[in-house]
Amino acid sequence: MNFFEAEELARRTTRLLVILYLFAVAAVAGAVCLGLGTAYAVAMMYGGVPAGVNVVIDDKHLGAAFLEILRHGVPFTIYAWGAGVTLLLILGATLYKVWQLSGGGVTVAELVGARMVEPGSAAPEERRLLNVVEEMAIASGVSVPPVFVMDREAGINAFAAGYSPNEAVITVTQGALQTLSRDELQGVIGHEFSHILNGDMRLNVRLMGVLFGIVCIAQLGEFLIRATANTMVRQSRENRGAGIMLVFAGIALTLIGFLGLEFARLIKAAISRQREFLADASSVQFTRNPDAIAGALDTIASSQRTTLVHDVHAEELSHMFFAQGVSNWMGAMFNTHPPIEERIRRVRPGFQRTRYRAQRAPEGVRPIAVLDAMGNVVKTIGSGTDWGRGAAQATAVAAVAASVGNPTPEHVDFARRLLAAIPASLRERLASPEGAQQIVFALAIVGDEASRRAKLEMVRERRGDEMARAVQGAYDEALAAGLGRAHALPLVGIAVPVLKALKQAQRDALVEDVAKVVEADGRVTLGEFVLSTMLRQRLREGAGSPVASKYRNVAEVGDDARVVLSLVAHAALAETGAAYAKGADYLALNVREPLPTSELSTRRISASLENLRLLAPLAKPRLIKACLDVASADGIITLAQAELVRMVAATLDCPVPPVLAALDPTTLK
């Protein structure tokens, strides 16, 4: 299943969710009505409430009399009010939770009390985690997600949350951080990145918001019991009558809410279990190491630590965790995750537990890591990692299109090499918003000496002498380390989550200043355009928010597709018209001639990219395939063309891994 099919499956699953949710709401409302009817019947039979004219109470057949009252004796208004208030409560609670979660992945992480890991002050184990996440992000072609740790959770677990790949967060428990080896941790992070890339994460956050409505009734009942009990303690016996009734009402709500809770668990189980198998398989594909995910699962099964999360909101997030996060006594049918043993068999048939445990370092014994000056884990002694060597520069178009949301082990290796080449001084800058801005401006001033002087002068004009000196220093450090153009987008990917800590006005100012800097020498190169556009897309207000599909096929936005294909055609090595024609033929565009460069303003390109974001998931791969056809019209995709296609794909929320992953970074110009 590719990235686009997974997105479409997520949409169909959302429709299934709606059907199951409506059924659950109806069941909860029916249970409330039954409870009200029961209370009224008891009051009629024993409390002196007069029976209706059509009701005859036979003391000798109380069961039949009770049913008769429920059918004909309870006024319809009681049922109507009960159902109406219940539906309003469920709807209100759902809308509140959806609004609360509108902040995306960071909101979910903060909901469970997780702490964001700051690169500048990370402990060695946290730095190891950051390295693994950075490798997977760069290999996947998405921004490096913020990483959170649940310090109070000793169980081994993790989750990804957010509405889009470039707005995601990764959260792990302290138990996972302390217990898992680096390979096992990479297997878990690979599993979570599958949820990010396959649309599961967005569905999970929506599921969390929607199901809160039917779960909150039990929470309301528990609150009523506690609040009433606290009040009754201070009252005399004669005045406790109303309180007792409220306690019984709270018990009734709790019982009814229990029904809603089990419905919610059943819905979660129906949707999430198969997706966990898919994520496990994707982790193997990403890491090229089935023992990584199988070993992590085996460590969970063998460890004295459980996978349970004890936070008060754990139930709401139970379907999002890497493993079963809450206890369940209702049976396997209500479990949100498949059994550990079955997951191991699926990803690693014939897994030899005894042999693996013998080779693995005992729990609590950490492998020796070689750290750089910033605490980055640059090597693990005894890891025996073989990077492999590649030499082919031309990449098959079909393979590149298939890699969308589907990074290969070669992409992960490539990302690891890129990160290893970044010197400690630059990593230190990337640990703070101020330093990340210096890196971004350093990328913007790349050029010949005259161009660089003009751009630095613009930095000085916009940001002052101190920033200009810092930018020159960052540029010199990158030059001394031998960093090439291949490192530009990875550096942006690492900088973006740090820059998101800035207020929106500061982000907007940064994007505007970078645009002024790249234009300071009177021209904008392709690399500068990609840099400026990527920053604008990742740092603008609402970046990462879900976008509703508006166009079902590319023909509905043919003019916008022409703009993008023309842009790629002008960057191709082949004759512009012939290159454009290849993409236009594939998309069946009516206009066979590309737009001249004079008509390709930044404003027009940005407007077209915004429109193309509204394409349906299954229409987007055709556009990316057309861009690749244009870029490879002469049989070669250069790094500049690959960056441009990745920029287009990133705008469409379709993460493309590094296209030229087979090459050593130092050879990319």
Number of C-alpha atoms within 10 A of each C-alpha: 11 14 23 22 14 18 21 16 16 20 15 12 15 17 12 14 21 14 11 17 20 11 13 22 20 15 17 26 23 17 22 22 20 17 19 21 24 17 14 20 22 15 14 19 18 9 10 9 12 11 17 13 8 9 16 13 16 12 10 8 9 12 11 13 19 19 14 17 24 19 13 15 22 21 14 12 9 14 19 12 13 20 21 14 14 23 18 12 16 23 17 14 21 21 16 16 18 21 12 14 20 19 15 23 25 23 17 23 24 14 16 19 17 22 15 18 18 17 23 15 12 18 14 15 17 22 21 23 23 24 21 22 23 25 23 29 26 28 29 29 30 29 25 29 28 24 25 26 24 25 14 15 19 20 24 29 25 28 25 30 30 32 26 24 30 27 26 26 29 25 29 28 22 21 21 25 23 16 23 24 24 21 19 23 24 27 31 28 27 28 28 30 30 29 26 26 29 28 24 30 27 26 24 25 24 19 24 24 22 23 27 24 27 31 27 21 27 22 17 15 24 20 14 21 22 12 15 19 16 12 12 17 10 9 11 8 9 7 10 17 10 11 19 15 12 18 20 14 18 24 18 20 24 24 19 24 24 20 20 26 26 17 23 26 24 17 21 24 20 19 22 19 16 13 17 25 19 17 23 25 20 25 29 23 19 27 25 15 18 22 21 25 29 29 26 24 23 21 23 21 14 13 14 10 15 17 25 19 27 16 16 10 13 17 20 19 23 25 28 29 25 23 24 22 26 19 13 14 7 10 7 12 13 18 24 27 26 19 13 15 12 12 20 22 12 15 21 19 12 9 17 10 14 9 9 15 15 9 9 14 13 12 15 10 11 14 15 12 18 12 15 13 11 19 22 26 21 17 15 14 11 9 12 8 10 7 14 10 10 12 10 10 16 14 19 16 20 11 10 20 23 18 22 23 27 26 30 23 20 22 26 26 22 25 26 20 17 20 21 17 16 17 19 16 13 21 23 16 20 26 20 18 18 15 22 24 24 26 26 25 26 26 25 27 26 17 15 8 10 9 18 20 15 18 27 25 17 22 28 17 14 18 13 12 14 10 20 22 15 19 25 18 16 22 22 13 18 21 11 10 12 14 20 14 19 21 20 19 23 23 23 23 23 23 26 24 24 22 25 17 12 15 11 15 10 14 21 16 13 22 21 15 19 27 20 17 27 30 19 20 17 10 10 16 11 17 21 21 18 21 23 23 21 22 24 21 22 24 22 15 14 12 13 19 17 15 14 10 12 13 17 15 17 20 15 13 17 18 15 21 25 23 23 26 28 28 24 29 30 22 19 22 18 18 13 22 16 17 26 30 24 22 29 26 14 15 19 14 18 12 13 16 15 22 20 12 10 6 11 15 11 13 8 14 18 19 13 19 20 15 16 26 22 18 22 20 23 16 17 22 19 17 26 24 20 26 34 27 27 33 33 25 22 14 15 16 24 21 18 20 25 22 24 26 22 26 24 25 22 21 20 23 23 28 28 28 28 27 27 25 24 19 15 17 20 14 9 16 11
